[in-house]
Amino acid sequence: MVERNYELRTLCADDIFPMVKIISKIGIDDIANCFDAKEMSEVMEAMKPAEDEESEVGTAEKANELLTQQIGIRVVMKLVGLLMKNLGNIKGDLYKFLAGVSGMKEQEIAKLPLGTFTQMIIDIFKKEEFGDFFQVVSGLVK
């Protein structure tokens, strides 16, 4: 079990600046590729319930919830992979951002166990405010 010895505050407008710095070092196109429309439609098609299942009460809601969860997991994993791939380029900026969001010091972030460090990044990506930010940004990229 990964230790979560940190607490993340709500993301705010000031967090955009370090996020943009990290995004610019990774590349906006690479980040946009994490939200591949073709792949998302393939996931949606694969998870489409059979016609006989659609008649059950609540099945549509459950299917939509599961679909959203599956797409979210794929996007988060792609984003984490992209961050890890670019860690050498963004290390200082990422430590600074994580320290600012968690209230920890950059040196404490650097000394986190690998699992905890990765979990912290995943938890940031899962934050509702982070999703809202990327939804707005992705609209600008299209």
N, C-alpha and C positions, 0 to 999 in steps of 0.2 A: 504494500500500500504506500502510495506517495504521500509524504508529509506536506501538509499545507500550513506552514508556520508563517503565513502572511495574510493580510487582509487588503483587498483592492477597493479603493474609493471609487465613486462615480466619476466617469470621464467627463471632462468639461472643455470649454473652448480653448483654454491654454494648452491642452494636450494635443491639439491639432498640429502645432508647430514641430514638436519632436516627431510626431507621426509622419508628417510630410517630409521631414529630413530623412527618415528611415525609408520611406516609400521612394523618394527620389534616388537614393543610393541603390535600391533593389531594382527599380525600373517599373514604371506604372504599367507598361505593357505586360510584364511578367505577372504582376498582381492581377491585372484584368483577366489574364488567362486562367486564373483560379476560379473564375466565374463563367466558364465556358458554357455557352447556351446549348450547344449540341449535346454535350455530356449531360447537362441537366435534363434535357428533354428525353434522353435515353433512360435516365434514372426514373423519370416520371412514367415513361411507357412501361418499363419493367415492373413498376410497382402498381400499375393500374389493376384494380380488382376485376375479377371475372364478373360477367353480368349477373349471375345467380347470387353473388356475394353482395351486390349493390342493393338488393332488396332488404337486407338486414338493417334494423334501426341502429343508427350511430356508426355504421360501417364507413360512410363517406367521411365523417369527421375524423374517425380513427385513421383512415387511409391518408387523409390530408396531413394529419399530425405526424404520421410515420414518414411520409414523403418529405415534409419540411425538415424533419430530424435527419433523414438520410442525406439530403442535399447539404444541410448545414455541416454534418460530420465530414463530408467530402471536401467542402470548401475550407473548413478549419484545418484539416490535415494537409491540404495543398499549401495553405498559407504558412503553416508551421514548417513544412518541408522547404519552402522558399526562403523563410527566415534562416533556417539552419544552413542552407546552401550558401547564403550570403553573410553568415555570421562574422566572418573576418572583416568584411567591409562595414558592418553596422554595429559591431560589438559595443563600442563606447556609447553610441547613441541609444542603443537598445537598453544598456544598463542604466543610463540616465533616465530614460522613459519609464522603465520598470520601477526604479527607485522613486520617481515622482508619484507614480500611481499607488505604490505600496507603502510609502513612508519609510522605506528602508534606505540604507546608504548604498551607493554603487558598489563599494567593497563587499558589503553583505550579499548583494545580488551575485557578484562574481564567485562567492564562496558557497552558494547554494548547491545542494546535491543536484546532479544532472536531472533526475526525475522531477524534483521540485521546481527547478528552473523551467523545464519544458511545460510542466503543468501550469505554472504561472502565465506563460505565454498563451497557452490554450484557454485559460480562464479569461484572459483579456479579450481574446477573439470571440468568446462566447457572451461577453457583456452586451446587453441590449444597445447601449449607446454606441459601441463599436460597430455593430451591425447597421445602425442608423447612419453612421458616418459613411460607411462603404456603400450603402444604398444610394446616398446622395452623390458621392464621388463617381460611382459607376454610371450614373445618369449623365454626368458631364463627359465621361470618356466615350460614350457611344456616339 
